[in-house]
C-alpha cells in the first residue's frame, strides 16, 4: 500500500517535508522488503535522520542537522538497543530545554540532559495519546 495511505497520525500533523521523507522511504522499503512492520521501521529510521518528534508531530532538527536521532537508528536492526522515540539524543541541552519548555515540562530548569531527554519522551507520548484520543489529525 502506498505510503500516503499508511501515513501515521503523528505525520499527518507534521509538515509536508516530514511526510514526503517518510512516504518516500516507506515506498522504497515496501519495494525491497514488502508491506509491513519492516517498511514502517525503515521509514521512521529515515525520518529520524532529519526530523525529531515534538509533542504529537515531527519537526525539522535543530540547525537542519542530518544524523540519526538515537544510537538505535544508527545500528543494524539485529543489534537492538533502546529507541530514542524520535527525540534527538544528539541535540544540545539548550535545545532539549527549549523543547521541554514548549511542551510545558515542569522542573526543566533543574534537569540534566538525560532527564530532559526522558521528560521530552514522556511528554511526547502524552501529547500523542491525547491527540489520537481526540481524533485530531
C-alpha positions in Angstrom: 0.0 0.0 0.0 1.4 3.4 -0.9 2.9 5.4 2.0 0.4 8.2 1.7 -2.3 5.8 2.7 -0.2 4.3 5.5 0.8 7.7 7.0 0.9 7.5 10.8 -1.2 10.2 12.7 1.9 11.9 14.0 3.0 12.5 10.5 -0.5 13.7 9.4 0.0 16.5 11.9 3.5 17.3 10.6 5.0 19.3 7.7 4.8 18.3 4.1 8.6 17.8 4.2 8.4 15.3 7.0 5.5 13.5 5.2 7.5 13.3 2.0 10.5 11.9 3.7 8.5 9.2 5.4 6.5 8.3 2.3 9.5 8.1 0.0 11.4 5.8 2.5 8.3 3.7 3.1 7.5 3.1 -0.6 11.1 2.2 -1.3 11.1 -0.2 1.7 7.9 -1.8 0.5 9.6 -2.5 -2.9 12.5 -4.1 -1.1 11.0 -5.8 1.9 7.3 -6.0 1.2 4.5 -4.3 3.1 4.5 -4.5 6.9 6.3 -3.5 10.1 9.8 -3.6 8.5 8.8 -1.0 5.9 7.4 1.3 8.7 10.5 0.9 10.8 12.7 1.8 7.8 10.6 4.8 7.0 10.8 6.1 10.6 14.6 5.4 10.6 14.9 7.7 7.5 12.7 10.3 9.1 14.8 10.4 12.3 17.8 11.5 10.3 16.3 14.9 9.5 13.4 15.3 12.0 12.6 14.9 15.7 9.3 14.3 17.4 8.0 17.3 19.4 4.7 16.6 21.1 2.3 15.0 18.7 4.1 15.8 15.5 7.6 15.8 13.8 9.7 18.9 13.2 13.0 19.6 11.4 16.0 19.0 13.6 17.8 22.0 15.2 20.0 23.7 12.6 18.9 21.3 9.8 21.4 18.8 11.1 21.3 15.4 9.4 22.2 12.4 11.6 20.4 9.5 13.4 18.3 10.7 16.4 19.4 7.9 18.6 22.0 5.1 18.7 19.4 2.5 17.7 18.7 4.4 14.4 22.4 4.2 13.5 22.8 0.5 14.1 21.7 -2.5 12.1 18.3 -3.9 13.3 19.9 -7.1 14.7 21.9 -5.2 17.2 18.8 -3.9 19.0 19.0 -1.2 21.7 16.7 1.4 23.2 14.8 3.7 20.8 15.0 7.4 21.3 11.3 7.6 20.4 12.1 10.3 17.9 13.8 12.6 20.4 17.1 13.8 19.1 19.7 12.5 21.6 22.4 14.4 19.8 20.7 17.7 20.4 22.2 20.2 22.8 21.0 20.5 26.3 19.8 24.0 25.5 17.7 22.7 22.5 16.2 20.0 24.7 15.4 22.6 27.4 13.6 24.7 24.7 11.6 21.7 23.5 10.7 20.8 27.1 9.6 24.4 27.7 7.4 24.3 24.6 5.8 21.1 25.8 5.2 22.5 29.3 7.6 20.2 31.2 7.7 21.2 34.9 11.0 21.4 36.7 13.0 21.5 33.4 15.5 24.1 34.7 16.9 21.7 37.3 17.1 18.7 34.9 20.3 17.2 33.4 20.4 16.4 29.7 19.5 12.8 30.4 16.5 13.9 32.5 15.4 16.3 29.8 15.5 13.5 27.2 13.3 11.3 29.4 10.9 14.2 30.2 10.5 15.1 26.5 9.9 11.5 25.5 7.3 11.2 28.3 5.5 14.4 27.2 5.7 13.4 23.5 3.9 10.1 24.4 1.3 12.0 26.4 0.6 14.6 23.6 0.4 11.8 21.0 -2.1 9.8 23.1 -4.2 12.9 23.7 -4.2 13.8 20.0 -5.2 10.3 19.0 -7.9 10.2 21.7 -9.4 13.5 20.5 -9.3 12.3 16.9 -7.3 15.3 15.7 -5.1 14.8 12.7 
